[in-house]
Amino acid sequence: MRRWMMLALGTAAQTVACTFLYGLPYTSETLRRDNGLTLGHVGLLIACPTVGLVLTLVAWGALADRFGERGVITSGLAMTTVLLALGGAVNGLVPLGVLLALAGAASASVSAASGRLVVGWFSARERGLAMGIRQTSTPLGMGIAALVVPTLAARSGMKGTVLFFAALCGVVAVLVGALASDPPRTAQSAAQEPAANPYRDSSLWRIHASSALLCVPQFAANAFAMVFLIDVRGWSAVHAGQLLVVSQVLGAASRVVAGRWSDRVGSRVRPMRQLSVCIAVVMGATALGALWPSPVTDLTMIVACGITASTNGLAFTATAELAGRAWSGRAMGVQNTGQNLAASLTPPLLGGLIGSAGYAWGFTLAAVLAGAACFIIPTLESRALSDSRQEVAIGPAELVQAARQKGRDEPSAADPVQGG
């Protein structure tokens, strides 16, 4: 049961960080109304936390590798709380932007360490499901922000909204500090850790590259779904937004299902490869729907928004397992950095293509990149998954006999397996 509490704490930490990071866009109208900002200025202010996040992910991962997950998450969220509280008290948009950037940098601790916490507490046969659940923190955070922030910003302004983010981060910081524990380390797990830099092999780089490519269809679908439904299908903004709530539910469910699938088949990369083909097909169908609109077009867009999120948890789990415990924090920091850069560049670059050539060409490009990712995803599995498959094949009785022959105990299925 303890590992499930660690999963709940890691998911809660990531959820409040996402509520802050993805909730700021919902203050756009308030910023324009109260401060007379242009959309360009609003976009610049909203981007400040993401800039801080991207610049510090790897550093926070290195700290998690060195000092453990609990301290990194707790201190990072505590710093985020203080910086956001100061942001709610300052006057002027420049000081606010600086504090938001620093708060984003502090919140990167959660992205770098919460996944490492989850991976460390679960065995290879449960880890895909656990990371899939942890990855639902993004749609959860976006959902909380969508429900609360617009009304709060209209009533209390930017300061009230920033203080709300601070309160959420503060509560979860206290919970993590009081209840979380770093994953136990056994003599066997320590012996399994890689002696050399795992980046000397190409597998980790290929996971990072393919995952970044798969971010393009994900953010192509999610960033342009509403305007696509309005422009191409004639939906109203209200009804399009209501329809897209379904896509967020599908996105969360697809991460969990994909994670469980990877546990069942004993592979992270094989489901990831097959899903990349499915994503390419669905995005291609969405492109065709842009050329020949019909009610089927609405369905393909919703499916696209859901399935394009399915590979996120698989990529993070594969990254942690290939890197091993000693390097997993830094590796997931690199993974997060690549995904955030792809996510940041996709809307403006693809938006330019859509503006000049139409939705069909933009979605076609996203489909091509998803198909390319299929060929980049490596075939190498981590030792943790190989050991897990061997345990399933030979059974518990043979394991006990083998352990006696070796003069040591084998870990149970519930023990954390930190393979290299």
Disulfide bonds with the S-S distance in Angstrom:
none
